[in-house]
C-alpha cells in the first residue's frame, strides 16, 4: 500500500492566496486547513478533498506551531509537509517519488520558486546539500520540508515558544540523528510579500525571530 501524504495548511486571513495553494493539492492527499483566529473562515467548498478546522483564536508567534501540532495530532498520513496558505506545493506529478525516498531518509528538503504578492515569478532559491553545520549554524534548509510522521514520536512536537519553529524542530531532529536529503528541484512555491511585511517579518516580530535564530545557531555550533 502506498504512503499517504498529509498536507498541513496553516491559514490566517490569506483568502486571496488560498486557491493558489489548494489548487496544487489533490484528492489522493490528506489536506487539512487550520484557522486559529481569522476575521472569517476560509472557503474550501471547491476542494472536496480538503478538511477545515476552525480553532480558538491564537495570535502571535505561537499560532503556526499550534496549528501544525493540531494538524499532526488529527491526521494520519505517513509523510507530512506543511504549506502556509500563501505558499504552495509545486510539480505534484513527482510527489510519489518523494514519498518513496522517505523509506530511506527521515527528512527531505528541496529548492523553491519565489513569487511576489501578485504571483509574478521572482526567481529560484537553491538550498545546499546536507551538512549539519553548514545547514544549521545558520538556517539554510528553506521551507520545503517533507518528513516522516514518526519523527514526532522520536523528537516531539513543534515548540510554540519558538517563532522559528521549523529551525528549532529540525535542529532537534538533526541533533538526535535524523537523516536529511536535499532534492535539487523546486517542489515548493514561496510567496515573498513585497508590498507589506507579514508574519515573522512584521517589525514587532522580526526582533524575536532574529534573537531565537541566534540562540539556535549557538546551539548548533556547540553540538
Secondary structure, 3 states (H helix, E strand, C coil): CCCCEEEEEEECCCHHHHHHHHCCCCCCCEEEEEECCCCCCCCCCCCCCEEEEECCCCCCCHHHHHHHHHHHHCCCCCEEEECCCCCEECCHHHHHHHHHHCCCCCEEEEEEEEECCCCCEEEEECCCCCCHHHHHCCCCCCCCEEEECCHHHHHCCCCCCCCCHHHHHHHHHHHCCCCEEEEEEEEEEEECCCCCCCHHHCHHHHHHHHHHHHHHHHHHHCC
